[in-house]
Amino acid sequence: MSRGRIALLLALVALALVPVLAGKFYVDLFAKIMIMAVFAMSLDLLVGVTGLVSLGHAAFFGVAGYAIVLSAGDPYAAVSLWTSLPLAVAASALLALAIGALALRTRGVYFIMVTLAFSQMVYFVFHDTKIAGGSDGTYIYVKPVARIGTWAPFSLEDGKHFYYVVLALLILTFVLLRALLASRFGHALRGIRSNEQRMRALGFNTYAYKLAAFAIAGAVAGLAGYFAAIQFGFVNPEMLAWHQSANVLLMLILGGLGNLVGAITGAFAFVLLQDGFESLTKHWLVLMGAFVIAAVMLLPGGLTRAGDAWRAWRERAGDA
Amino acid sequence: MDVQTFLIQVLNSVQYGLLLFLVASGLTLIFGIMGVINLAHGSFYMLGAYAAFVLSGLTGSLFGAIALGVPLAVAFGYLLEWAFFSFLYRRDHLQQVLLTYGLILVFEQLRSIAVGDDVHGVPVPAALSASIPLGTTMSYPVYNLFVSCACLAVAALLFVLLRRTRLGMRIRAGASNREMTRSLGIDIELLFRVVFALGVALAAFAGMVNAPASSVYPGMGNQVLIVCFVVVVIGGIGSVTGALVAALLIGFIDTFGKVFLPDYSGILLYLLMAVVLVWRPEGLFREGAV
């Protein structure tokens, strides 16, 4: 086994042991981080793999949360996990398909602005109208139930159960996205990133490939948003605000692009950092801003490539 | 809708459109010439508004605040380009997005530390505090008219600068072909710095002049930023004429949308953008055609 595999397995064992060794605070914190890691991986498919910088990814994250509320109708009735989850993911995928179909007509910096603008439109739909509580948002009083017939294998109300469900989600997403990247489809996406003209000359319908990637990324973001909404116990327009989109981009670049492991690493680094800064001062965002600037300036390859950056720096220092 | 209401809404549309233009023109020039996507551009509008609040308190008049604030904004832009943005040109768009996002967080928090998070009003100058009566029940504040006129004057000056002066010629050359401009021996670094300072000053001026009409509040910059992105996308990146047309279009759509469809007015401009993207993905005006 390679060193990377061993590190990955050790990390997995450590994550599986969190509820055994740590208290409720850490179980909730790590569940939140793992949800964010799924969210960041979905964006990595666009940014790191296909080379599409989207600044509106939170729209798909948030819409899935709203899908729970809107599909429930009665706020005190429990929805079924098995119906509401596919519904939420489908809602995110459809929205991504619609936004992607328009946004992918543009490229580069236009694409960044257009994805930001459309996600802001979705924000205003939930903010300005009275859907699901308008700008105040709405509570999810009862978490979805996972019943098969009369048998309930786990309960999302239980923090530890929730934790293991999210851990399974993280592993499943990682494995599936890895398989996707190794497939012909994944290679085509990487090809588009490095030279779209050439891919088109080779006969690939690059627009269709990019749109498929955009929709899949939206669906996976919806998966994360669904569990995030359940964990918080409410949805509000802030879930799909553009700060959320920028934060998930930050996680990606903190961890490193294009290999999914970076997305997970970045989610851990970002959430822990945010918690650390928040405990220091109420103006913690100024620290965050300064940190972001320093990190992007000094570590353009992210934490998972920090070793390379360090070696390059040493070499340069050695030359001088 | 009677004639008076219609007239008032038209005036409001023009005012909003021209304000958007002042912010968006800097954004589009900075992108067109330097290739930098600047999320922090809305912060300059916010900083301008807060500068108007602080400086009009110190000098006792809004005009004093503007007379002090504009040179300050130019100096601030010049320094910021030298200290920060000049490092962004070689970075890719993703890094530019994150670096300028980091800058937004810093600006917003510094503002919060210095002035706090309350909403503040800026007094309207006494000479302009009257209202023009329209019909029997309605009136239009003179100050809002002044904002429109001031913005119009600045916009006209900008067009004269771009089309009739040597500096404007260089800016247009830089926007249509950066490398060629450099190889002709024009000091492109200096040009970048001047254009950036100009963009900051335009956005800050918009914030200052509109501060008495809108009051100053946290987050005001980001709101303007995203609408300005829509303006730039509709107008065509790098095109100042496009920015003017798109800004006025959005001014009208947003203002009249609030009258006729209050629940959906926030969405209308994005629908307009969607239509433009289907019809002309490169925007209404060609890239580089300043």
Interface residues (C-beta under 8 A of the other chain):
Chain A: V47 V53 L55 L102 A103 R105 T106 G108 V109 Y110 I112 M113 V114 L116 A117 F118 Q120 M121 F124 V125 H127 D128 T129 K130 W242 A246 L249 L250 I253 H283 L285 V286 M288 G289 A290 F291 V292 I293 V296 M297 P300
Chain B: F31 G35 I37 F87 R91 H93 L94 Q95 V97 L98 L99 Y101 G102 L103 I104 L105 V106 E108 Q109 L110 S112 I113 N222 I226 F229 V230 V232 V233 I237 D263 Y264 S265 G266 I267 Y270 L271 M273 A274 L277 V278 P281
